[in-house]
Amino acid sequence: MLLHTVIVSFNARELVLRCINSLLECDQDVHLHISDNGSTDGTLEAIDGRYAACENITLYKNNENLGFAKACNVPLSNTSG
């Protein structure tokens, strides 16, 4: 069973990278949906650089800080499961 996980980030580069690594190391078949709220600390570049070839990650680049609930809804409106 595929486990869909939504991660919302805003200027939390190192924390998000550790979270991604941890979730990808688990024994579950996981797909990560990362909704970034317009980070300016290099979060997007770090994710793109390290995980560009990873098919288990979908990155949603929000132009502004939508807040947690709206940022969660961005990937949820684009996936099934």
N, C-alpha and C positions, 0 to 999 in steps of 0.2 A: 504494500500500500504506500502510495506517495504522500509524504507529509509536506504540506505547503506551510511555509513560515513567513510572516511579514515582519520586517525590521524597519522601523522608522528612525531616521537619523537627522541630526542637525548639529554640525560642527563637533562631531564625536569620532573623528577619524580612527584613532587607536582602539577605542572601545568597539567600534563597528568591525574593524578588521579582526580583533580577537574573537568577537561573537561569530563572525563568518567561519573562521578557522575551526572553532569549537563545534559548530553545527555540521560542518562538512566532514568532520572526523567521527561523528556518531555512526552507529550501525544502521540507522534508518535510511531509507531512500528519501531524500529531502530535496525540495526545491525552495530556494530562498528568493523572496520578493523584497527588494530593498527600495524603500521609498524615501528619497533624500529631499529634505525641505530647504533646498537652496544653500547648502553648506558652502562656506568660503575658506575652510581650513585644509583643503586638499582631499577631502573624503572621496569625492567622485573620481578624481584622478588616481588615487590609490586603489580603489576598487577596480576601475577600468584597467589599470596597469597589472594588477596581480591576478585578476579573475576574468580577463577578457575572453579567454578560451573556454571558460567553465559554462557548460550548458545548464547547470543546476542553479544558475543565478540570473535573475532578471532585475535590471536596475531601472528605476523610475526616477527621472530627474525633474523635480518640481522647481519652478522658477522662483518660488517664494516659500516662506514658512507658513504652511497651511494649518499648522497645529496637528496634534497627534491623531485625532479621530478622522479628520479629512485625509491626512496622509495615509492612514490605514485603508481608507476606501479606494484610493487610487489603484493599487494592485488588485484589490478584491473585485473591482468592477471589470478587470481584465483577465480573470482566471476562473476556472471551475474546479471544484473539489470539495 
